[in-house]
Amino acid sequence: MNIYVGNLSYDTDDASLRSAFEQHGAVDDARVIQDKYTGRSRGFGFVEMPNDSEAKTAIERMEGANLDGRPLRVNEARPRESGGRGDRDRRR
């Protein structure tokens, strides 16, 4: 299950995000999303957990938990909507 983690501190890195979620089960991947121009954290990230039961427990326990001094916002990640900037009808 892919988990969205918001309200991350700018000091939180992939390793600390992974470590926080590994307390609740196996983690396949943990990544803090960075601005492509500045390289600075955008304040959110994603954690991929292979076991849905462990992932749901992690969501419940990590919602509102403090990581690097910030209360986390945690929920199941939603797939991106189709469309958006790259899929516009560009008529001129």
N, CA and C atoms as a LAMMPS dump frame, in Angstrom:
ITEM: TIMESTEP
0
ITEM: NUMBER OF ATOMS
276
ITEM: BOX BOUNDS ff ff ff
-5.0000000000000000e+02 5.0000000000000000e+02
-5.0000000000000000e+02 5.0000000000000000e+02
-5.0000000000000000e+02 5.0000000000000000e+02
ITEM: ATOMS id mol type element x y z
1 1 1 N 0.853 -1.175 0
2 1 2 C 0 0 0
3 1 3 C 0.896 1.234 0
4 2 1 N 0.526 2.221 -0.783
5 2 2 C 1.258 3.474 -0.849
6 2 3 C 0.616 4.462 0.123
7 3 1 N 1.425 5.075 0.969
8 3 2 C 0.945 5.966 2.023
9 3 3 C 1.477 7.373 1.784
10 4 1 N 0.578 8.359 1.827
11 4 2 C 0.958 9.77 1.74
12 4 3 C 1.3 10.264 3.141
13 5 1 N 2.407 10.987 3.267
14 5 2 C 2.809 11.566 4.548
15 5 3 C 3.043 13.057 4.328
16 6 1 N 2.206 13.885 4.948
17 6 2 C 2.301 15.328 4.778
18 6 3 C 2.748 16.033 6.045
19 7 1 N 3.02 17.332 5.907
20 7 2 C 3.465 18.211 6.988
21 7 3 C 4.844 17.805 7.505
22 8 1 N 5.696 17.31 6.605
23 8 2 C 7.051 16.926 6.996
24 8 3 C 7.906 18.162 7.234
25 9 1 N 8.809 18.046 8.188
26 9 2 C 9.811 19.079 8.417
27 9 3 C 10.74 19.12 7.205
28 10 1 N 11.301 20.291 6.928
29 10 2 C 12.272 20.385 5.84
30 10 3 C 13.549 19.619 6.175
31 11 1 N 13.719 19.244 7.458
32 11 2 C 14.892 18.48 7.887
33 11 3 C 14.706 16.97 7.749
34 12 1 N 13.479 16.516 7.528
35 12 2 C 13.215 15.081 7.409
36 12 3 C 13.765 14.56 6.084
37 13 1 N 14.501 13.445 6.161
38 13 2 C 15.029 12.836 4.94
39 13 3 C 14.433 11.439 4.758
40 14 1 N 14.787 10.798 3.653
41 14 2 C 14.245 9.469 3.34
42 14 3 C 14.499 8.473 4.472
43 15 1 N 15.703 8.492 5.033
44 15 2 C 16.075 7.521 6.067
45 15 3 C 15.246 7.691 7.337
46 16 1 N 15.025 8.931 7.77
47 16 2 C 14.248 9.132 9.003
48 16 3 C 12.773 8.814 8.777
49 17 1 N 12.266 9.067 7.568
50 17 2 C 10.888 8.71 7.247
51 17 3 C 10.735 7.187 7.27
52 18 1 N 11.67 6.488 6.653
53 18 2 C 11.65 5.02 6.639
54 18 3 C 11.707 4.476 8.062
55 19 1 N 12.607 4.998 8.859
56 19 2 C 12.786 4.527 10.231
57 19 3 C 11.511 4.685 11.055
58 20 1 N 10.82 5.802 10.89
59 20 2 C 9.584 6.046 11.639
60 20 3 C 8.51 5.018 11.29
61 21 1 N 8.409 4.648 10.017
62 21 2 C 7.366 3.71 9.595
63 21 3 C 7.763 2.252 9.805
64 22 1 N 9.058 1.957 9.845
65 22 2 C 9.496 0.575 10.077
66 22 3 C 9.116 0.08 11.469
67 23 1 N 8.788 0.978 12.369
68 23 2 C 8.325 0.578 13.698
69 23 3 C 6.981 -0.148 13.617
70 24 1 N 6.294 -0.016 12.483
71 24 2 C 4.953 -0.59 12.321
72 24 3 C 4.899 -1.707 11.287
73 25 1 N 6.036 -2.052 10.685
74 25 2 C 6.059 -3.134 9.712
75 25 3 C 7.121 -2.921 8.649
76 26 1 N 7.14 -3.832 7.684
77 26 2 C 8.122 -3.774 6.599
78 26 3 C 7.847 -2.587 5.685
79 27 1 N 8.918 -1.935 5.249
80 27 2 C 8.824 -0.789 4.343
81 27 3 C 9.631 -1.111 3.09
82 28 1 N 8.972 -1.062 1.922
83 28 2 C 9.672 -1.277 0.652
84 28 3 C 10.41 -0.022 0.202
85 29 1 N 9.785 1.144 0.42
86 29 2 C 10.359 2.399 -0.062
87 29 3 C 9.822 3.546 0.778
88 30 1 N 10.661 4.536 1.017
89 30 2 C 10.244 5.763 1.693
90 30 3 C 10.99 6.907 1.026
91 31 1 N 10.242 7.912 0.577
92 31 2 C 10.909 9.024 -0.1
93 31 3 C 10.227 10.343 0.222
94 32 1 N 11.066 11.334 0.483
95 32 2 C 10.614 12.703 0.69
96 32 3 C 10.692 13.377 -0.672
97 33 1 N 9.61 14.003 -1.086
98 33 2 C 9.574 14.649 -2.4
99 33 3 C 10.293 15.99 -2.327
100 34 1 N 11.188 16.207 -3.291
101 34 2 C 11.988 17.428 -3.304
102 34 3 C 11.649 18.283 -4.511
103 35 1 N 11.801 19.59 -4.332
104 35 2 C 11.622 20.534 -5.428
105 35 3 C 12.716 20.271 -6.462
106 36 1 N 12.333 20.149 -7.729
107 36 2 C 13.32 19.776 -8.744
108 36 3 C 14.315 20.891 -9.049
109 37 1 N 13.987 22.127 -8.684
110 37 2 C 14.894 23.237 -8.954
111 37 3 C 15.808 23.545 -7.776
112 38 1 N 15.267 23.512 -6.558
113 38 2 C 16.058 23.875 -5.378
114 38 3 C 16.629 22.67 -4.645
115 39 1 N 16.044 21.482 -4.851
116 39 2 C 16.472 20.296 -4.127
117 39 3 C 15.969 20.254 -2.693
118 40 1 N 15.182 21.247 -2.306
119 40 2 C 14.644 21.325 -0.948
120 40 3 C 13.361 20.499 -0.841
121 41 1 N 13.131 19.952 0.342
122 41 2 C 11.915 19.172 0.583
123 41 3 C 10.68 20.007 0.276
124 42 1 N 9.671 19.361 -0.287
125 42 2 C 8.396 20.031 -0.534
126 42 3 C 7.435 19.831 0.634
127 43 1 N 7.883 19.146 1.688
128 43 2 C 7.079 19.001 2.896
129 43 3 C 6.146 17.802 2.9
130 44 1 N 6.318 16.905 1.935
131 44 2 C 5.521 15.681 1.933
132 44 3 C 6.334 14.55 1.314
133 45 1 N 5.837 13.337 1.511
134 45 2 C 6.527 12.179 0.965
135 45 3 C 5.598 10.987 0.882
136 46 1 N 6.158 9.855 0.504
137 46 2 C 5.389 8.628 0.348
138 46 3 C 6.157 7.464 0.949
139 47 1 N 5.415 6.546 1.551
140 47 2 C 5.982 5.321 2.104
141 47 3 C 5.224 4.158 1.477
142 48 1 N 5.956 3.192 0.947
143 48 2 C 5.35 1.999 0.351
144 48 3 C 5.559 0.834 1.306
145 49 1 N 4.432 0.236 1.759
146 49 2 C 4.481 -0.92 2.653
147 49 3 C 3.81 -2.098 1.955
148 50 1 N 4.469 -3.275 1.904
149 50 2 C 3.926 -4.414 1.159
150 50 3 C 2.719 -5.076 1.817
151 51 1 N 2.597 -4.972 3.129
152 51 2 C 1.518 -5.626 3.856
153 51 3 C 0.427 -4.603 4.174
154 52 1 N -0.768 -4.771 3.583
155 52 2 C -1.851 -3.801 3.766
156 52 3 C -2.285 -3.664 5.22
157 53 1 N -2.286 -4.76 5.956
158 53 2 C -2.679 -4.719 7.364
159 53 3 C -1.701 -3.868 8.172
160 54 1 N -0.402 -4.074 7.949
161 54 2 C 0.613 -3.271 8.63
162 54 3 C 0.523 -1.814 8.199
163 55 1 N 0.237 -1.587 6.922
164 55 2 C 0.126 -0.222 6.414
165 55 3 C -1.037 0.512 7.075
166 56 1 N -2.173 -0.153 7.217
167 56 2 C -3.33 0.479 7.86
168 56 3 C -3.041 0.794 9.319
169 57 1 N -2.337 -0.106 9.997
170 57 2 C -1.938 0.151 11.384
171 57 3 C -0.993 1.347 11.445
172 58 1 N -0.045 1.413 10.518
173 58 2 C 0.901 2.531 10.478
174 58 3 C 0.171 3.852 10.245
175 59 1 N -0.812 3.858 9.348
176 59 2 C -1.582 5.077 9.082
177 59 3 C -2.269 5.543 10.359
178 60 1 N -2.925 4.616 11.065
179 60 2 C -3.636 4.971 12.295
180 60 3 C -2.69 5.502 13.364
181 61 1 N -1.552 4.854 13.516
182 61 2 C -0.629 5.23 14.594
183 61 3 C 0.224 6.447 14.262
184 62 1 N 0.503 6.667 12.989
185 62 2 C 1.376 7.781 12.609
186 62 3 C 0.614 9.085 12.364
187 63 1 N -0.688 9.017 12.159
188 63 2 C -1.493 10.236 11.977
189 63 3 C -1.37 11.094 13.234
190 64 1 N -0.853 12.308 13.074
191 64 2 C -0.694 13.229 14.195
192 64 3 C 0.569 13.022 15.01
193 65 1 N 1.31 11.935 14.738
194 65 2 C 2.556 11.683 15.47
195 65 3 C 3.605 12.727 15.087
196 66 1 N 4.489 13.039 16.015
197 66 2 C 5.55 14.01 15.745
198 66 3 C 6.758 13.34 15.111
199 67 1 N 7.256 13.949 14.05
200 67 2 C 8.502 13.529 13.418
201 67 3 C 9.299 14.793 13.145
202 68 1 N 10.474 14.881 13.725
203 68 2 C 11.326 16.069 13.585
204 68 3 C 10.579 17.342 13.97
205 69 1 N 9.746 17.24 15.024
206 69 2 C 9.066 18.411 15.567
207 69 3 C 7.789 18.825 14.86
208 70 1 N 7.301 18.018 13.934
209 70 2 C 6.077 18.364 13.198
210 70 3 C 5.048 17.253 13.324
211 71 1 N 3.754 17.597 13.538
212 71 2 C 2.708 16.568 13.565
213 71 3 C 2.391 16.112 12.135
214 72 1 N 2.452 14.823 11.909
215 72 2 C 2.27 14.281 10.558
216 72 3 C 0.804 14.192 10.163
217 73 1 N 0.553 14.343 8.879
218 73 2 C -0.742 14.063 8.255
219 73 3 C -0.504 12.817 7.413
220 74 1 N -1.22 11.737 7.726
221 74 2 C -0.947 10.448 7.09
222 74 3 C -2.242 9.827 6.591
223 75 1 N -2.262 9.4 5.333
224 75 2 C -3.404 8.657 4.802
225 75 3 C -2.978 7.848 3.586
226 76 1 N -3.868 6.973 3.151
227 76 2 C -3.573 6.172 1.969
228 76 3 C -3.448 7.099 0.773
229 77 1 N -2.381 6.912 0.007
230 77 2 C -2.155 7.758 -1.163
231 77 3 C -3.192 7.444 -2.228
232 78 1 N -3.687 8.491 -2.864
233 78 2 C -4.63 8.325 -3.969
234 78 3 C -3.853 8.355 -5.275
235 79 1 N -4.265 7.561 -6.25
236 79 2 C -3.586 7.619 -7.553
237 79 3 C -3.803 8.983 -8.191
238 80 1 N -2.834 9.411 -8.966
239 80 2 C -2.96 10.694 -9.658
240 80 3 C -4.143 10.669 -10.606
241 81 1 N -4.827 11.783 -10.673
242 81 2 C -5.922 11.924 -11.634
243 81 3 C -5.32 12.051 -13.028
244 82 1 N -5.995 11.49 -14.016
245 82 2 C -5.519 11.692 -15.379
246 82 3 C -5.813 13.133 -15.758
247 83 1 N -5.079 13.605 -16.713
248 83 2 C -5.247 15.004 -17.092
249 83 3 C -4.132 15.818 -16.482
250 84 1 N -4.442 17.013 -16.058
251 84 2 C -3.421 17.861 -15.469
252 84 3 C -2.643 18.594 -16.536
253 85 1 N -1.539 19.129 -16.154
254 85 2 C -0.763 19.99 -17.035
255 85 3 C -0.245 19.291 -18.288
256 86 1 N 0.186 18.05 -18.165
257 86 2 C 0.801 17.394 -19.309
258 86 3 C -0.171 16.832 -20.322
259 87 1 N -1.46 16.87 -20.041
260 87 2 C -2.435 16.205 -20.896
261 87 3 C -3.487 17.181 -21.425
262 88 1 N -3.093 18.447 -21.569
263 88 2 C -4.045 19.455 -22.033
264 88 3 C -4.261 19.385 -23.537
265 89 1 N -5.449 19.788 -23.936
266 89 2 C -5.728 19.953 -25.355
267 89 3 C -5.177 21.322 -25.737
268 90 1 N -4.14 21.345 -26.536
269 90 2 C -3.466 22.61 -26.844
270 90 3 C -3.885 23.131 -28.214
271 91 1 N -5.079 23.633 -28.273
272 91 2 C -5.544 24.219 -29.537
273 91 3 C -5.118 25.67 -29.605
274 92 1 N -4.665 26.08 -30.772
275 92 2 C -4.291 27.489 -30.96
276 92 3 C -4.835 27.992 -32.249
